[in-house]
Amino acid sequence: MAEATTDVVNNMGRAGLVAAQSKFVFLRNGETLSLQVAMDSPMFTYETGHVVGAGNNSPSAPVSVPYNKQSYSPEVVPELLKTFVRNGDMEDSVRAGVSSVLSMDKRVFEDLSDLYVVLIGATSEMGPLDFLLEHGANVIALARQGEKKWNKLIEKARNSRGQLYFPTTDAASANMGAFAGADALKHTPEIAQWLSQLLPGKKFLIHSLIYLDGEKYVRASMAMDAIVEKVTAARKKVKPGLLYIGTPSSAHLVPSSCKTRADEFFHRAPLWQKALFFFGLLKRNKYLELQNQNGYVVVDALSGVQGPNYALAKFLQNWRALLARTEEGQFVSVNIAPPAMTASVMHAPKIAAAAPFLPLFKPNMMYYPDTVSALLSIMLLADIRNEKSLSHPGTPLVHPMQLVAEQAWHGGSWSAPFTSDSTGVAAYLCHLCKKATPIFVIALVGTVVYLALRH
């Protein structure tokens, strides 16, 4: 794919999506329907709930990025990103994009009242819900039903500068949270119909944010894609833009500087890491040189730990993104996000144990969700506000996969000397060693005392 022409890339992406659509079926009331038939047959119509924030008449608000117990203002965020770039866990195109938008008139990034953003998976820790509401955006929120969860969302919107729209089965009820919400996996056709008819003439930006463990993630990605496809067709006069958070853990076209940095980090790696490499525990990242893509290589960053379902779900999203951008002429933003210590990641005990030791293996990093969410929101805003960004269909792409390769905050995995999987194992071993240290110390002291008493 990386050495193919745009037409071939589009054909491959389309073939992948068509194959997936033909394999997946929709189960409803004991009946098995094809995905296409189901999407054309909604069984009921959602009403619309609407909340206007108390500060909506003054939507502008300052922008900041929380990091390492500090809050960084727009004036110093570019300097912070320079350190990330120097550390090797962020591409310089991220810094350039963020710097470009933060150097504009502050109203460009402080007042988002002109934006209509659909969040499929509005409660995602990595998502921009808080940022958008804080800066006056119009948020169309999709999340599963749950009175407690929706009461919290509605209250957040009421105290914000933005507006919140959401599907509900009873818009007239005083207890809005009890009837709000829709399940993207169960009510896919109804959600698509609701979005297709909501706020005619407004340009939507549809953010596919749902993450679920295992095979549910593939089904969620298919559901989100079915919604995107249906809504795009219905709103073709003002085509919606598509937004995705990409993963570094895949096979990627990446800047060739990543390979150069990986070699440098290997040479500078401490002796104990080279020993782990010598004994086969740490394995080198693999890069494929390309004949006709100067300045780019392919890195095999697929993660066995995340499994095939995760990989397939992300490939489905990439195929849709590439097709929408290069063939359909839609605005498409894909920003690679670093590993983050979200609840969905840290609930796995071994990953949680290994996470604090990951930075020992430079340039790998894990970030707190508030930092990632804030910075991803500004990266997204840079794509939207800068008309020369690669997200806009009028900006030429050297290759379709450049859409994913650039503006990547990969957390170091693209520039790391060792694969993510082997680094994760080594980081977990570091945890075990630290945990066992007191035992070793007690055993050593005991041995010394025993030998002393014998003499």
Secondary structure as UniProt FT lines:
FT   TURN            2..3
FT   HELIX           6..23
FT   STRAND          25..28
FT   TURN            29..30
FT   STRAND          31..34
FT   HELIX           35..39
FT   STRAND          47..52
FT   TURN            54..57
FT   STRAND          65..67
FT   TURN            68..69
FT   STRAND          70..72
FT   TURN            74..76
FT   HELIX           77..87
FT   HELIX           92..102
FT   HELIX           107..110
FT   TURN            113..114
FT   STRAND          116..120
FT   TURN            121..123
FT   TURN            125..126
FT   HELIX           129..134
FT   TURN            135..136
FT   STRAND          138..142
FT   HELIX           147..158
FT   STRAND          163..168
FT   TURN            171..172
FT   HELIX           176..178
FT   TURN            184..186
FT   HELIX           188..197
FT   TURN            200..201
FT   STRAND          204..208
FT   HELIX           215..234
FT   HELIX           236..238
FT   STRAND          241..246
FT   STRAND          251..255
FT   HELIX           257..268
FT   HELIX           271..278
FT   TURN            279..280
FT   STRAND          287..289
FT   TURN            294..295
FT   STRAND          296..300
FT   TURN            304..306
FT   HELIX           307..326
FT   STRAND          332..336
FT   HELIX           343..346
FT   HELIX           349..354
FT   HELIX           355..360
FT   TURN            362..363
FT   HELIX           369..385
FT   TURN            387..388
FT   TURN            390..391
FT   TURN            393..394
FT   TURN            400..401
FT   HELIX           402..405
FT   TURN            411..415
FT   HELIX           420..454
//
